[in-house]
Each structure stands twice: as structure tokens, then as C-alpha cells.
Amino acid sequence: MVLMQTQTEPAITDWLTIPEAAALLRTGKRSLYRAVKRGDLRAAEVNERGDLRIARTWLTDWLERRAVRT
């Protein structure tokens, strides 16, 4: 059985932990946790402890919404 990836469904390798996402953006983890808590940044809880994963596409969407227009 072969699973096909669609454009709306991120591949398993496209999911980032908060520390991975923070390192990619060169920002602090706290900034991302706050954005998730405010509802500005989508994240998925993956276990009972509340560990989060962020799809790369969600991270990109969040950054684009925060872009400064000059």
C-alpha cells in the first residue's frame, strides 16, 4: 500500500518541535509558545504531556501574516 501526500496534508518530516521551529526561525521558544497560546500559530498536541508539533506550512503562514509592509 502506497500513501500519497496531498498538498493540504504535511508529510511526517514536515512536522517540527517547538525547539526545532525556534532554531529554524532564529527566535526563542517562548515566542512560539505564546503565539500558540494566543491562537496566532497553529500547533498539534501529540501526547498527554502537551508536547506540540508545528507543520512547516503553518509556520510559513504565520510568518507571512506577521510580515511588515513597507
mmJSON file of the N, C-alpha and C atoms, coordinates in Angstrom:
{"data_MODEL":{"atom_site":{
"group_PDB":["ATOM","ATOM","ATOM","ATOM","ATOM","ATOM","ATOM","ATOM","ATOM","ATOM","ATOM","ATOM","ATOM","ATOM","ATOM","ATOM","ATOM","ATOM","ATOM","ATOM","ATOM","ATOM","ATOM","ATOM","ATOM","ATOM","ATOM","ATOM","ATOM","ATOM","ATOM","ATOM","ATOM","ATOM","ATOM","ATOM","ATOM","ATOM","ATOM","ATOM","ATOM","ATOM","ATOM","ATOM","ATOM","ATOM","ATOM","ATOM","ATOM","ATOM","ATOM","ATOM","ATOM","ATOM","ATOM","ATOM","ATOM","ATOM","ATOM","ATOM","ATOM","ATOM","ATOM","ATOM","ATOM","ATOM","ATOM","ATOM","ATOM","ATOM","ATOM","ATOM","ATOM","ATOM","ATOM","ATOM","ATOM","ATOM","ATOM","ATOM","ATOM","ATOM","ATOM","ATOM","ATOM","ATOM","ATOM","ATOM","ATOM","ATOM","ATOM","ATOM","ATOM","ATOM","ATOM","ATOM","ATOM","ATOM","ATOM","ATOM","ATOM","ATOM","ATOM","ATOM","ATOM","ATOM","ATOM","ATOM","ATOM","ATOM","ATOM","ATOM","ATOM","ATOM","ATOM","ATOM","ATOM","ATOM","ATOM","ATOM","ATOM","ATOM","ATOM","ATOM","ATOM","ATOM","ATOM","ATOM","ATOM","ATOM","ATOM","ATOM","ATOM","ATOM","ATOM","ATOM","ATOM","ATOM","ATOM","ATOM","ATOM","ATOM","ATOM","ATOM","ATOM","ATOM","ATOM","ATOM","ATOM","ATOM","ATOM","ATOM","ATOM","ATOM","ATOM","ATOM","ATOM","ATOM","ATOM","ATOM","ATOM","ATOM","ATOM","ATOM","ATOM","ATOM","ATOM","ATOM","ATOM","ATOM","ATOM","ATOM","ATOM","ATOM","ATOM","ATOM","ATOM","ATOM","ATOM","ATOM","ATOM","ATOM","ATOM","ATOM","ATOM","ATOM","ATOM","ATOM","ATOM","ATOM","ATOM","ATOM","ATOM","ATOM","ATOM","ATOM","ATOM","ATOM","ATOM","ATOM","ATOM","ATOM","ATOM","ATOM","ATOM","ATOM","ATOM","ATOM","ATOM","ATOM"],
"id":[1,2,3,4,5,6,7,8,9,10,11,12,13,14,15,16,17,18,19,20,21,22,23,24,25,26,27,28,29,30,31,32,33,34,35,36,37,38,39,40,41,42,43,44,45,46,47,48,49,50,51,52,53,54,55,56,57,58,59,60,61,62,63,64,65,66,67,68,69,70,71,72,73,74,75,76,77,78,79,80,81,82,83,84,85,86,87,88,89,90,91,92,93,94,95,96,97,98,99,100,101,102,103,104,105,106,107,108,109,110,111,112,113,114,115,116,117,118,119,120,121,122,123,124,125,126,127,128,129,130,131,132,133,134,135,136,137,138,139,140,141,142,143,144,145,146,147,148,149,150,151,152,153,154,155,156,157,158,159,160,161,162,163,164,165,166,167,168,169,170,171,172,173,174,175,176,177,178,179,180,181,182,183,184,185,186,187,188,189,190,191,192,193,194,195,196,197,198,199,200,201,202,203,204,205,206,207,208,209,210],
"type_symbol":["N","C","C","N","C","C","N","C","C","N","C","C","N","C","C","N","C","C","N","C","C","N","C","C","N","C","C","N","C","C","N","C","C","N","C","C","N","C","C","N","C","C","N","C","C","N","C","C","N","C","C","N","C","C","N","C","C","N","C","C","N","C","C","N","C","C","N","C","C","N","C","C","N","C","C","N","C","C","N","C","C","N","C","C","N","C","C","N","C","C","N","C","C","N","C","C","N","C","C","N","C","C","N","C","C","N","C","C","N","C","C","N","C","C","N","C","C","N","C","C","N","C","C","N","C","C","N","C","C","N","C","C","N","C","C","N","C","C","N","C","C","N","C","C","N","C","C","N","C","C","N","C","C","N","C","C","N","C","C","N","C","C","N","C","C","N","C","C","N","C","C","N","C","C","N","C","C","N","C","C","N","C","C","N","C","C","N","C","C","N","C","C","N","C","C","N","C","C","N","C","C","N","C","C","N","C","C","N","C","C"],
"label_atom_id":["N","CA","C","N","CA","C","N","CA","C","N","CA","C","N","CA","C","N","CA","C","N","CA","C","N","CA","C","N","CA","C","N","CA","C","N","CA","C","N","CA","C","N","CA","C","N","CA","C","N","CA","C","N","CA","C","N","CA","C","N","CA","C","N","CA","C","N","CA","C","N","CA","C","N","CA","C","N","CA","C","N","CA","C","N","CA","C","N","CA","C","N","CA","C","N","CA","C","N","CA","C","N","CA","C","N","CA","C","N","CA","C","N","CA","C","N","CA","C","N","CA","C","N","CA","C","N","CA","C","N","CA","C","N","CA","C","N","CA","C","N","CA","C","N","CA","C","N","CA","C","N","CA","C","N","CA","C","N","CA","C","N","CA","C","N","CA","C","N","CA","C","N","CA","C","N","CA","C","N","CA","C","N","CA","C","N","CA","C","N","CA","C","N","CA","C","N","CA","C","N","CA","C","N","CA","C","N","CA","C","N","CA","C","N","CA","C","N","CA","C","N","CA","C","N","CA","C","N","CA","C","N","CA","C","N","CA","C","N","CA","C","N","CA","C"],
"label_alt_id":[null,null,null,null,null,null,null,null,null,null,null,null,null,null,null,null,null,null,null,null,null,null,null,null,null,null,null,null,null,null,null,null,null,null,null,null,null,null,null,null,null,null,null,null,null,null,null,null,null,null,null,null,null,null,null,null,null,null,null,null,null,null,null,null,null,null,null,null,null,null,null,null,null,null,null,null,null,null,null,null,null,null,null,null,null,null,null,null,null,null,null,null,null,null,null,null,null,null,null,null,null,null,null,null,null,null,null,null,null,null,null,null,null,null,null,null,null,null,null,null,null,null,null,null,null,null,null,null,null,null,null,null,null,null,null,null,null,null,null,null,null,null,null,null,null,null,null,null,null,null,null,null,null,null,null,null,null,null,null,null,null,null,null,null,null,null,null,null,null,null,null,null,null,null,null,null,null,null,null,null,null,null,null,null,null,null,null,null,null,null,null,null,null,null,null,null,null,null,null,null,null,null,null,null,null,null,null,null,null,null],
"label_comp_id":["MET","MET","MET","VAL","VAL","VAL","LEU","LEU","LEU","MET","MET","MET","GLN","GLN","GLN","THR","THR","THR","GLN","GLN","GLN","THR","THR","THR","GLU","GLU","GLU","PRO","PRO","PRO","ALA","ALA","ALA","ILE","ILE","ILE","THR","THR","THR","ASP","ASP","ASP","TRP","TRP","TRP","LEU","LEU","LEU","THR","THR","THR","ILE","ILE","ILE","PRO","PRO","PRO","GLU","GLU","GLU","ALA","ALA","ALA","ALA","ALA","ALA","ALA","ALA","ALA","LEU","LEU","LEU","LEU","LEU","LEU","ARG","ARG","ARG","THR","THR","THR","GLY","GLY","GLY","LYS","LYS","LYS","ARG","ARG","ARG","SER","SER","SER","LEU","LEU","LEU","TYR","TYR","TYR","ARG","ARG","ARG","ALA","ALA","ALA","VAL","VAL","VAL","LYS","LYS","LYS","ARG","ARG","ARG","GLY","GLY","GLY","ASP","ASP","ASP","LEU","LEU","LEU","ARG","ARG","ARG","ALA","ALA","ALA","ALA","ALA","ALA","GLU","GLU","GLU","VAL","VAL","VAL","ASN","ASN","ASN","GLU","GLU","GLU","ARG","ARG","ARG","GLY","GLY","GLY","ASP","ASP","ASP","LEU","LEU","LEU","ARG","ARG","ARG","ILE","ILE","ILE","ALA","ALA","ALA","ARG","ARG","ARG","THR","THR","THR","TRP","TRP","TRP","LEU","LEU","LEU","THR","THR","THR","ASP","ASP","ASP","TRP","TRP","TRP","LEU","LEU","LEU","GLU","GLU","GLU","ARG","ARG","ARG","ARG","ARG","ARG","ALA","ALA","ALA","VAL","VAL","VAL","ARG","ARG","ARG","THR","THR","THR"],
"label_asym_id":["A","A","A","A","A","A","A","A","A","A","A","A","A","A","A","A","A","A","A","A","A","A","A","A","A","A","A","A","A","A","A","A","A","A","A","A","A","A","A","A","A","A","A","A","A","A","A","A","A","A","A","A","A","A","A","A","A","A","A","A","A","A","A","A","A","A","A","A","A","A","A","A","A","A","A","A","A","A","A","A","A","A","A","A","A","A","A","A","A","A","A","A","A","A","A","A","A","A","A","A","A","A","A","A","A","A","A","A","A","A","A","A","A","A","A","A","A","A","A","A","A","A","A","A","A","A","A","A","A","A","A","A","A","A","A","A","A","A","A","A","A","A","A","A","A","A","A","A","A","A","A","A","A","A","A","A","A","A","A","A","A","A","A","A","A","A","A","A","A","A","A","A","A","A","A","A","A","A","A","A","A","A","A","A","A","A","A","A","A","A","A","A","A","A","A","A","A","A","A","A","A","A","A","A","A","A","A","A","A","A"],
"label_entity_id":["1","1","1","1","1","1","1","1","1","1","1","1","1","1","1","1","1","1","1","1","1","1","1","1","1","1","1","1","1","1","1","1","1","1","1","1","1","1","1","1","1","1","1","1","1","1","1","1","1","1","1","1","1","1","1","1","1","1","1","1","1","1","1","1","1","1","1","1","1","1","1","1","1","1","1","1","1","1","1","1","1","1","1","1","1","1","1","1","1","1","1","1","1","1","1","1","1","1","1","1","1","1","1","1","1","1","1","1","1","1","1","1","1","1","1","1","1","1","1","1","1","1","1","1","1","1","1","1","1","1","1","1","1","1","1","1","1","1","1","1","1","1","1","1","1","1","1","1","1","1","1","1","1","1","1","1","1","1","1","1","1","1","1","1","1","1","1","1","1","1","1","1","1","1","1","1","1","1","1","1","1","1","1","1","1","1","1","1","1","1","1","1","1","1","1","1","1","1","1","1","1","1","1","1","1","1","1","1","1","1"],
"label_seq_id":[1,1,1,2,2,2,3,3,3,4,4,4,5,5,5,6,6,6,7,7,7,8,8,8,9,9,9,10,10,10,11,11,11,12,12,12,13,13,13,14,14,14,15,15,15,16,16,16,17,17,17,18,18,18,19,19,19,20,20,20,21,21,21,22,22,22,23,23,23,24,24,24,25,25,25,26,26,26,27,27,27,28,28,28,29,29,29,30,30,30,31,31,31,32,32,32,33,33,33,34,34,34,35,35,35,36,36,36,37,37,37,38,38,38,39,39,39,40,40,40,41,41,41,42,42,42,43,43,43,44,44,44,45,45,45,46,46,46,47,47,47,48,48,48,49,49,49,50,50,50,51,51,51,52,52,52,53,53,53,54,54,54,55,55,55,56,56,56,57,57,57,58,58,58,59,59,59,60,60,60,61,61,61,62,62,62,63,63,63,64,64,64,65,65,65,66,66,66,67,67,67,68,68,68,69,69,69,70,70,70],
"pdbx_PDB_ins_code":[null,null,null,null,null,null,null,null,null,null,null,null,null,null,null,null,null,null,null,null,null,null,null,null,null,null,null,null,null,null,null,null,null,null,null,null,null,null,null,null,null,null,null,null,null,null,null,null,null,null,null,null,null,null,null,null,null,null,null,null,null,null,null,null,null,null,null,null,null,null,null,null,null,null,null,null,null,null,null,null,null,null,null,null,null,null,null,null,null,null,null,null,null,null,null,null,null,null,null,null,null,null,null,null,null,null,null,null,null,null,null,null,null,null,null,null,null,null,null,null,null,null,null,null,null,null,null,null,null,null,null,null,null,null,null,null,null,null,null,null,null,null,null,null,null,null,null,null,null,null,null,null,null,null,null,null,null,null,null,null,null,null,null,null,null,null,null,null,null,null,null,null,null,null,null,null,null,null,null,null,null,null,null,null,null,null,null,null,null,null,null,null,null,null,null,null,null,null,null,null,null,null,null,null,null,null,null,null,null,null],
"Cartn_x":[0.848,0.0,0.897,0.659,1.432,0.55,1.036,0.296,0.751,-0.195,0.109,-0.071,0.861,0.76,0.036,-0.94,-1.617,-1.014,-1.332,-0.777,-1.296,-2.471,-3.029,-2.559,-1.962,-1.517,0.008,0.598,2.056,2.592,3.74,4.412,4.94,5.181,5.642,6.946,7.783,9.047,8.855,7.652,7.361,6.903,6.858,6.421,7.626,7.57,8.68,8.277,9.227,9.025,9.186,8.79,8.974,10.455,11.368,12.79,13.301,12.855,13.269,12.751,11.49,10.899,11.598,11.9,12.587,13.979,14.686,16.029,15.949,14.957,14.786,14.536,13.741,13.408,14.406,15.331,16.301,15.579,14.64,13.883,13.799,13.237,13.1,11.889,11.99,10.874,9.666,9.94,8.862,7.968,8.562,7.774,6.782,7.228,6.351,5.264,5.632,4.619,3.544,3.958,2.991,2.074,2.649,1.842,0.816,1.208,0.273,-0.826,-0.442,-1.414,-2.425,-1.96,-2.854,-3.76,-3.394,-4.165,-3.679,-2.535,-1.972,-1.247,-0.681,0.102,-0.526,-0.845,-1.427,-0.374,-0.793,0.083,-0.78,-0.181,-0.885,-0.27,-1.119,-0.643,-0.483,0.662,0.93,0.863,0.701,0.593,-0.085,-0.214,-0.893,-0.101,1.222,2.046,1.844,1.269,1.051,2.179,3.066,4.122,3.487,4.068,3.489,4.329,3.659,4.316,3.678,4.523,4.062,4.428,3.463,3.728,4.493,5.447,6.225,5.318,4.253,3.333,2.632,2.306,1.677,2.653,3.907,4.938,5.109,5.12,5.229,4.027,2.838,1.62,1.671,2.106,2.201,3.182,4.33,5.324,4.801,4.108,3.572,2.541,1.721,0.732,1.421,2.621,3.349,4.283,4.314,5.234,4.92,5.984,5.861,5.779,4.781,4.614,5.31,6.182,6.864,6.556],
"Cartn_y":[-1.177,0.0,1.245,2.138,3.372,4.534,5.337,6.52,7.704,8.425,9.594,10.841,11.76,13.023,14.044,14.708,15.785,17.104,18.167,19.47,19.981,19.546,20.039,19.245,18.086,17.249,17.226,17.796,17.784,16.369,16.097,14.813,14.76,13.561,13.41,14.163,14.313,15.03,16.544,17.009,18.442,18.958,18.101,18.497,18.825,19.975,20.443,20.525,20.24,20.512,22.014,22.497,23.924,24.308,23.535,23.907,23.902,22.959,22.921,24.14,24.491,25.652,26.937,27.032,28.22,28.343,27.239,27.267,27.66,27.135,27.455,28.953,29.54,30.965,31.867,31.25,32.002,32.926,32.339,33.059,32.191,32.728,31.978,31.062,29.969,29.034,29.718,30.612,31.294,32.072,32.703,33.453,32.543,31.334,30.392,29.868,29.53,29.07,30.133,31.397,32.485,32.622,32.504,32.603,31.478,30.283,29.152,29.423,29.868,30.134,31.202,32.244,33.313,32.843,31.735,31.257,31.812,32.491,33.052,32.004,31.004,29.965,28.615,27.873,26.54,25.567,24.624,23.562,22.358,21.184,19.948,19.355,18.958,18.252,16.784,16.214,14.838,13.824,14.289,13.347,14.011,13.248,13.749,14.848,14.883,15.919,17.277,17.282,18.535,18.933,17.974,18.274,18.705,19.725,20.317,20.029,19.975,19.908,20.964,21.586,22.629,22.218,22.223,21.933,23.102,22.79,23.855,24.837,24.339,25.228,26.18,25.704,26.571,27.652,27.276,28.229,29.302,28.879,29.813,30.756,30.2,31.026,32.072,31.661,32.572,33.705,33.352,34.372,35.346,34.837,35.71,36.678,36.22,37.116,38.2,37.925,38.887,39.786,39.597,40.366,41.858,42.632,44.091,44.635,45.433,46.058,47.41,47.659,48.957,49.685],
"Cartn_z":[0.0,0.0,0.0,-0.917,-1.031,-0.623,0.315,0.736,-0.09,-0.612,-1.43,-0.572,-0.676,0.054,-0.817,-0.201,-0.915,-0.464,-1.148,-0.802,0.534,0.965,2.214,3.423,3.22,4.323,4.377,5.444,5.549,5.721,5.15,5.346,6.767,7.268,8.644,8.882,7.879,8.048,8.07,7.779,7.771,9.134,10.139,11.473,12.335,13.01,13.824,15.289,16.178,17.592,17.795,18.935,19.234,19.171,19.784,19.679,18.238,17.424,16.016,15.26,15.496,14.826,15.264,16.554,17.066,16.454,16.344,15.744,14.274,13.573,12.16,11.959,12.844,12.733,13.441,14.158,14.976,15.953,16.68,17.697,18.944,19.987,21.221,21.221,21.968,22.098,22.73,23.676,24.378,23.41,22.407,21.408,20.696,20.37,19.674,20.603,21.842,22.795,23.001,23.101,23.27,22.065,20.871,19.648,19.582,19.998,20.023,21.047,22.232,23.292,22.882,22.164,21.685,20.545,19.916,18.777,17.457,17.474,16.247,15.403,16.058,15.39,15.686,14.63,14.803,15.293,16.123,16.606,16.957,16.912,17.255,18.511,19.458,20.646,20.284,20.632,20.215,21.351,22.576,23.69,24.877,25.966,27.156,27.865,27.657,28.284,27.633,26.449,25.746,24.814,24.466,23.501,22.181,21.584,20.378,19.149,18.01,16.704,15.822,15.01,14.1,12.687,11.797,10.394,9.781,8.93,8.28,7.553,6.948,6.233,7.198,8.412,9.404,9.844,9.981,10.38,9.308,8.051,6.937,6.891,7.058,7.063,8.172,9.35,10.493,10.207,9.642,9.314,8.266,7.263,6.217,6.786,7.74,8.37,9.192,9.688,10.516,9.705,8.403,7.559,7.656,7.735,7.812,6.396,6.166,4.857,4.869,3.914,3.861,2.572],
"occupancy":[1.0,1.0,1.0,1.0,1.0,1.0,1.0,1.0,1.0,1.0,1.0,1.0,1.0,1.0,1.0,1.0,1.0,1.0,1.0,1.0,1.0,1.0,1.0,1.0,1.0,1.0,1.0,1.0,1.0,1.0,1.0,1.0,1.0,1.0,1.0,1.0,1.0,1.0,1.0,1.0,1.0,1.0,1.0,1.0,1.0,1.0,1.0,1.0,1.0,1.0,1.0,1.0,1.0,1.0,1.0,1.0,1.0,1.0,1.0,1.0,1.0,1.0,1.0,1.0,1.0,1.0,1.0,1.0,1.0,1.0,1.0,1.0,1.0,1.0,1.0,1.0,1.0,1.0,1.0,1.0,1.0,1.0,1.0,1.0,1.0,1.0,1.0,1.0,1.0,1.0,1.0,1.0,1.0,1.0,1.0,1.0,1.0,1.0,1.0,1.0,1.0,1.0,1.0,1.0,1.0,1.0,1.0,1.0,1.0,1.0,1.0,1.0,1.0,1.0,1.0,1.0,1.0,1.0,1.0,1.0,1.0,1.0,1.0,1.0,1.0,1.0,1.0,1.0,1.0,1.0,1.0,1.0,1.0,1.0,1.0,1.0,1.0,1.0,1.0,1.0,1.0,1.0,1.0,1.0,1.0,1.0,1.0,1.0,1.0,1.0,1.0,1.0,1.0,1.0,1.0,1.0,1.0,1.0,1.0,1.0,1.0,1.0,1.0,1.0,1.0,1.0,1.0,1.0,1.0,1.0,1.0,1.0,1.0,1.0,1.0,1.0,1.0,1.0,1.0,1.0,1.0,1.0,1.0,1.0,1.0,1.0,1.0,1.0,1.0,1.0,1.0,1.0,1.0,1.0,1.0,1.0,1.0,1.0,1.0,1.0,1.0,1.0,1.0,1.0,1.0,1.0,1.0,1.0,1.0,1.0],
"B_iso_or_equiv":[0.0,0.0,0.0,0.0,0.0,0.0,0.0,0.0,0.0,0.0,0.0,0.0,0.0,0.0,0.0,0.0,0.0,0.0,0.0,0.0,0.0,0.0,0.0,0.0,0.0,0.0,0.0,0.0,0.0,0.0,0.0,0.0,0.0,0.0,0.0,0.0,0.0,0.0,0.0,0.0,0.0,0.0,0.0,0.0,0.0,0.0,0.0,0.0,0.0,0.0,0.0,0.0,0.0,0.0,0.0,0.0,0.0,0.0,0.0,0.0,0.0,0.0,0.0,0.0,0.0,0.0,0.0,0.0,0.0,0.0,0.0,0.0,0.0,0.0,0.0,0.0,0.0,0.0,0.0,0.0,0.0,0.0,0.0,0.0,0.0,0.0,0.0,0.0,0.0,0.0,0.0,0.0,0.0,0.0,0.0,0.0,0.0,0.0,0.0,0.0,0.0,0.0,0.0,0.0,0.0,0.0,0.0,0.0,0.0,0.0,0.0,0.0,0.0,0.0,0.0,0.0,0.0,0.0,0.0,0.0,0.0,0.0,0.0,0.0,0.0,0.0,0.0,0.0,0.0,0.0,0.0,0.0,0.0,0.0,0.0,0.0,0.0,0.0,0.0,0.0,0.0,0.0,0.0,0.0,0.0,0.0,0.0,0.0,0.0,0.0,0.0,0.0,0.0,0.0,0.0,0.0,0.0,0.0,0.0,0.0,0.0,0.0,0.0,0.0,0.0,0.0,0.0,0.0,0.0,0.0,0.0,0.0,0.0,0.0,0.0,0.0,0.0,0.0,0.0,0.0,0.0,0.0,0.0,0.0,0.0,0.0,0.0,0.0,0.0,0.0,0.0,0.0,0.0,0.0,0.0,0.0,0.0,0.0,0.0,0.0,0.0,0.0,0.0,0.0,0.0,0.0,0.0,0.0,0.0,0.0],
"pdbx_formal_charge":[null,null,null,null,null,null,null,null,null,null,null,null,null,null,null,null,null,null,null,null,null,null,null,null,null,null,null,null,null,null,null,null,null,null,null,null,null,null,null,null,null,null,null,null,null,null,null,null,null,null,null,null,null,null,null,null,null,null,null,null,null,null,null,null,null,null,null,null,null,null,null,null,null,null,null,null,null,null,null,null,null,null,null,null,null,null,null,null,null,null,null,null,null,null,null,null,null,null,null,null,null,null,null,null,null,null,null,null,null,null,null,null,null,null,null,null,null,null,null,null,null,null,null,null,null,null,null,null,null,null,null,null,null,null,null,null,null,null,null,null,null,null,null,null,null,null,null,null,null,null,null,null,null,null,null,null,null,null,null,null,null,null,null,null,null,null,null,null,null,null,null,null,null,null,null,null,null,null,null,null,null,null,null,null,null,null,null,null,null,null,null,null,null,null,null,null,null,null,null,null,null,null,null,null,null,null,null,null,null,null],
"auth_seq_id":[1,1,1,2,2,2,3,3,3,4,4,4,5,5,5,6,6,6,7,7,7,8,8,8,9,9,9,10,10,10,11,11,11,12,12,12,13,13,13,14,14,14,15,15,15,16,16,16,17,17,17,18,18,18,19,19,19,20,20,20,21,21,21,22,22,22,23,23,23,24,24,24,25,25,25,26,26,26,27,27,27,28,28,28,29,29,29,30,30,30,31,31,31,32,32,32,33,33,33,34,34,34,35,35,35,36,36,36,37,37,37,38,38,38,39,39,39,40,40,40,41,41,41,42,42,42,43,43,43,44,44,44,45,45,45,46,46,46,47,47,47,48,48,48,49,49,49,50,50,50,51,51,51,52,52,52,53,53,53,54,54,54,55,55,55,56,56,56,57,57,57,58,58,58,59,59,59,60,60,60,61,61,61,62,62,62,63,63,63,64,64,64,65,65,65,66,66,66,67,67,67,68,68,68,69,69,69,70,70,70],
"auth_comp_id":["MET","MET","MET","VAL","VAL","VAL","LEU","LEU","LEU","MET","MET","MET","GLN","GLN","GLN","THR","THR","THR","GLN","GLN","GLN","THR","THR","THR","GLU","GLU","GLU","PRO","PRO","PRO","ALA","ALA","ALA","ILE","ILE","ILE","THR","THR","THR","ASP","ASP","ASP","TRP","TRP","TRP","LEU","LEU","LEU","THR","THR","THR","ILE","ILE","ILE","PRO","PRO","PRO","GLU","GLU","GLU","ALA","ALA","ALA","ALA","ALA","ALA","ALA","ALA","ALA","LEU","LEU","LEU","LEU","LEU","LEU","ARG","ARG","ARG","THR","THR","THR","GLY","GLY","GLY","LYS","LYS","LYS","ARG","ARG","ARG","SER","SER","SER","LEU","LEU","LEU","TYR","TYR","TYR","ARG","ARG","ARG","ALA","ALA","ALA","VAL","VAL","VAL","LYS","LYS","LYS","ARG","ARG","ARG","GLY","GLY","GLY","ASP","ASP","ASP","LEU","LEU","LEU","ARG","ARG","ARG","ALA","ALA","ALA","ALA","ALA","ALA","GLU","GLU","GLU","VAL","VAL","VAL","ASN","ASN","ASN","GLU","GLU","GLU","ARG","ARG","ARG","GLY","GLY","GLY","ASP","ASP","ASP","LEU","LEU","LEU","ARG","ARG","ARG","ILE","ILE","ILE","ALA","ALA","ALA","ARG","ARG","ARG","THR","THR","THR","TRP","TRP","TRP","LEU","LEU","LEU","THR","THR","THR","ASP","ASP","ASP","TRP","TRP","TRP","LEU","LEU","LEU","GLU","GLU","GLU","ARG","ARG","ARG","ARG","ARG","ARG","ALA","ALA","ALA","VAL","VAL","VAL","ARG","ARG","ARG","THR","THR","THR"],
"auth_asym_id":["A","A","A","A","A","A","A","A","A","A","A","A","A","A","A","A","A","A","A","A","A","A","A","A","A","A","A","A","A","A","A","A","A","A","A","A","A","A","A","A","A","A","A","A","A","A","A","A","A","A","A","A","A","A","A","A","A","A","A","A","A","A","A","A","A","A","A","A","A","A","A","A","A","A","A","A","A","A","A","A","A","A","A","A","A","A","A","A","A","A","A","A","A","A","A","A","A","A","A","A","A","A","A","A","A","A","A","A","A","A","A","A","A","A","A","A","A","A","A","A","A","A","A","A","A","A","A","A","A","A","A","A","A","A","A","A","A","A","A","A","A","A","A","A","A","A","A","A","A","A","A","A","A","A","A","A","A","A","A","A","A","A","A","A","A","A","A","A","A","A","A","A","A","A","A","A","A","A","A","A","A","A","A","A","A","A","A","A","A","A","A","A","A","A","A","A","A","A","A","A","A","A","A","A","A","A","A","A","A","A"],
"auth_atom_id":["N","CA","C","N","CA","C","N","CA","C","N","CA","C","N","CA","C","N","CA","C","N","CA","C","N","CA","C","N","CA","C","N","CA","C","N","CA","C","N","CA","C","N","CA","C","N","CA","C","N","CA","C","N","CA","C","N","CA","C","N","CA","C","N","CA","C","N","CA","C","N","CA","C","N","CA","C","N","CA","C","N","CA","C","N","CA","C","N","CA","C","N","CA","C","N","CA","C","N","CA","C","N","CA","C","N","CA","C","N","CA","C","N","CA","C","N","CA","C","N","CA","C","N","CA","C","N","CA","C","N","CA","C","N","CA","C","N","CA","C","N","CA","C","N","CA","C","N","CA","C","N","CA","C","N","CA","C","N","CA","C","N","CA","C","N","CA","C","N","CA","C","N","CA","C","N","CA","C","N","CA","C","N","CA","C","N","CA","C","N","CA","C","N","CA","C","N","CA","C","N","CA","C","N","CA","C","N","CA","C","N","CA","C","N","CA","C","N","CA","C","N","CA","C","N","CA","C","N","CA","C","N","CA","C","N","CA","C","N","CA","C","N","CA","C"],
"pdbx_PDB_model_num":[1,1,1,1,1,1,1,1,1,1,1,1,1,1,1,1,1,1,1,1,1,1,1,1,1,1,1,1,1,1,1,1,1,1,1,1,1,1,1,1,1,1,1,1,1,1,1,1,1,1,1,1,1,1,1,1,1,1,1,1,1,1,1,1,1,1,1,1,1,1,1,1,1,1,1,1,1,1,1,1,1,1,1,1,1,1,1,1,1,1,1,1,1,1,1,1,1,1,1,1,1,1,1,1,1,1,1,1,1,1,1,1,1,1,1,1,1,1,1,1,1,1,1,1,1,1,1,1,1,1,1,1,1,1,1,1,1,1,1,1,1,1,1,1,1,1,1,1,1,1,1,1,1,1,1,1,1,1,1,1,1,1,1,1,1,1,1,1,1,1,1,1,1,1,1,1,1,1,1,1,1,1,1,1,1,1,1,1,1,1,1,1,1,1,1,1,1,1,1,1,1,1,1,1,1,1,1,1,1,1]
}}}
